[in-house]
Each structure stands twice: as structure tokens, then as C-alpha cells.
Amino acid sequence: MNKNSVIAKDSVTNYRSAQELHQQELRKGILDDTSNLLMREGATALSMRRIAQLVGCSTTVLYTMFGNKQGLIDELYLRGFEMVRQALEAVPRSGDPQNYIYALCYAYRNFALIHSTYYAIMFLKVMPEYTPSQANSQLGQKSFQLLVEAVQDCLAPGLITEDEAWEIARIIWATVHGHVGLELAGHFDYPGVSPQQMLERALQAVVKQLLSTPNCIQ
């Protein structure tokens, strides 16, 4: 193979890589704009034509990328859970697995506050007619695998089953989720105590109880 052939091949590869990167950024931008539109104007505003007008592309582009409106909403849902997973994976593991559980919960809260539009799509039923498929729901649940593993790390091997670890993790998540939902709705405006402090107190009570008596969930 001569030098010119190598250069030509590299040029094609670089061009394709640039195209793929552009497509990824375009897809991300469409999803972000769509989630913001949903929160600003409600579910009735979410049509392929309206989204195309907002992002400055043709409806053909949207149908090519997402298939249909259901496909676009599916990607919004899955992107939200992927962002949760990335936020949780970014939490450094500490020597104390219980503190790691707290850190995961605080990262989850931060995600919800920063990306409230995605959080609403994932959990707050801002689109009442949308129900994720079972496969998508299972993919979403995988985002919380780190929390399950952290629960297992806190307890002696063999003390609980994996299903029981999932149950404990769900109770912890429900505590954080309930707090975040109330916080986003503006219900934690109390003098002398911040929402973060309230969450810390709730988690300490719940986590310590669950880990000290793990069989209480049976």
C-alpha cells in the first residue's frame, strides 16, 4: 500500500468520525430542546412539526433519526437514565461503603436539580399517555446497580440475597426520590435548615435502620 492510499484511507476515516460526532451532537441537541419544550409548553406542544421548527430542521430529519414521536420520547427517557448512570459512576468510592451510599444519593439529587426536565420525563409523568416498554424500564433500573452494590458492600457476605439488596436499595431510592420531588415542587422552604440537610437527616435514619436490621424487609 502506497503512502497516498494510506492518507486517503485516513481522510475517509476522519470524515466518518466527524460525521458520527456531528450526528451525536445533533441528536443530543434535539433531545435537550424537546425536553425543554415539553416543560415550557406541556405535552400538547410535543409534535414532530413543532420540534422541527424549534430545532431548525425538517420533519424528515426527525423521522429518520427517531422513527416517530414514540421513538423520540423513548430516547428522552433512556437518555435521562444514561445521565443518571454517568452521574452515579462519577462518584468516587470511599473507604466507608455507607458514606458511599450517601454520596450516591446526593449525586442523584444533584442530577434531578440540574436536569429537572429529564427527571420529570423519567419519573413525574409529564406525558400521561407515555408508558415505557418493559425493556426500557429494565434498562432504566440498571442505572441503580451501583446503589445495590453499595448496599451489599455494607453487609457481611451471604447475609442477604441479591433480591433483598435490591429491595433495600429501592427503599433508599424512594426516600431520595420523595425528597427530590417535594424539593422540586418548592415544599422545603424552611428557615434554619436547607433541603440538603433535610435529606441528610432522612437518609441517616433510613440507611442506618435498614443496614442494622436488613432482615426487616422480609
N, C-alpha and C positions, 0 to 999 in steps of 0.2 A: 504494500500500500504506500503510495507516494505522499509527500508532505501536503500537497494541495487537497488530496482526498480526506486526510485527517482533519484539516482545517474546515473543509466543507461539512464533514460529519459533526464536528464540534459546534459549528454555527447552527446547524439544524437542531441539535440537542438543546442549545442555549435558547433558541427561539421557542421551542416547545415548552421548555421550563418556564420561560417568561409568559407564555400564553396560559399555562396552567395556573401560575401565580396570579395573573390578572383575573382569571375565572374565579379563583378562590376569593379574591378581594371583592369582586363584583357580587358574588353570592352573599358574602358576609354583609356588604353594604345594603343589599336588598332586604335581607333578614332584619337588620337593625332598623332600617327605615319602616319596614312593615310593622315591627313590634311597637315602635313609637306612634305610628298612625293608629294602631289598634287602641292604645291607651288614650290618645288625644280625642278620637272621634267615635270610638266604640266599634263593636263587631259589625254593625250595618255598613260601615265605611269600607270594610275589607273586601274589595272586589279586585280582580286581576287588572281591570281597566284603571281603577283608581290608583293601585300600586304602581302600575306602569307610568302613569302621569307623574306620580311623586318622585320616582327614581330616574325619570327621563329616558325610558326605553320603550320598546314596543311590547305589546302583549305576547307577541310571538316569542320574544326572548324569555319571558317568564314561563310560558308553556313548555319551551324547550328545556329550560333548566329544572323546572319543578313538576312538570306533568300537568298539574291542575292546582286549584286552590287548596284542596286537601293535602296535596303533596307539599305545598309551601308551608302550610300550618304544621305539618309533621316535622318539617325541618326546623321550624321555630322551636318546637317542643324539644327536639333532640339536641339542638344547639344549646339550649338553656342547660340541659343536663350535662352536656360536654363542658360547658363553662364552670358548672359546679364541680365536676370532677377535677378540672385543672386547678381550681381554687383550693380544693382539699389536698391535692397532691403537692401543692406548693408549700404546705405547712410542714416545717421541719419536725422530724421525730425527736422527742426529748427522751431523757433517761427515765422519766416517770410516765408510764402509759396513761395514767389518769389525767395528768396535765395535758397530754396529747389529745385526749378526748375533748377537753375544754377548748383547746386551740382549734380543733376541727369545727366545733360548734360556733366559735367566734368567726371563723373564716366563712362559714355558711351564712351567718348573719350579715357579714360584710358584703358577700355576693348579693344577697337579697336587697340590701340598701342601695348598692351601686347599680345593679341591673334589675331594678324593680319591674320593668316592663316584661322581661323574660320570666321573672319569678311569678308574675301574675298569670302569664300564659300557662306555666307549668302547674300551678297549684290553686289559683284563685278563680278558675272557671270564668274568665272574662269572655270566653266564647262558649256559651252554654251548649251549643249544638255539637261541639267538638269532643270526641272521645278517642284517646289514643288507642292504637291497636295493642293487643296483648304483647306482641313482640317489642313495640316501642316502650311500653310500660316496663318490661323486663330490662331493657337497655337502660332506662332511667334509674331503676333500682340499683344497677351496678355502680352508679356514682357513689353509693354509700358503703361500698365494700370496705373502704378504709376504716370507717367507724366500727363496722363489725369486727375487723381485725384488731382494732384498738381495745374493744371490749374483751376479746379473747386474751389479749396480752396482759390484761389486768388480773386475770384469774388463773388458778393453777390448771395445768393441762389435764383434760379429762373431766373437769368439774362440771362443765356444761356442754351440751351439744352445739353444733353449728346453728341449728334452728333456734335454739334458746339464745344464742349470741345475737342472732338477727332480731329476735323479739326484744331483747334489751336495747339494742341499737335503735329499733323503731320507737321505743318509748322515749329515749333520749332525743331522737329527732323530732318527735311530736312535741316535746317540751320547747325546743328551739323554734319549731315551725309556728306553734301557737303564739309564742312571744313575738316573733317577727311579724306575723300577720297583724297583731294588735299594734305593734310599733308603726308599721306602715300606714295603719289607719289613724294614727295620731292619738292613741289612747295612753301613752306613757309620759305625759307632760306633768310630772310631779316635782315639786320643789325639793331640793336636797338630795335627790337620787337620780342618776342617769339611767337610761334604758340598758346600757351595758352592765351597770352594777346590778340592776334587777335581774338580768339574765344570769349573771354570775351566781347570784344567790339561789336562783331557781335550779340551776344546773348542779351546784354543790349539794343541794338537798336531794335531788333525784338520783344523781350518779352515785353518791355515797351509799344511799339506801339500796339501790339495785346491785351494786357490787359487793356490799356486805352481806346481802341475803339473795344471791342470784336465783335460788330455787323458788323465790316468792312469785315468779311469773308463771309457774306451772299450775 
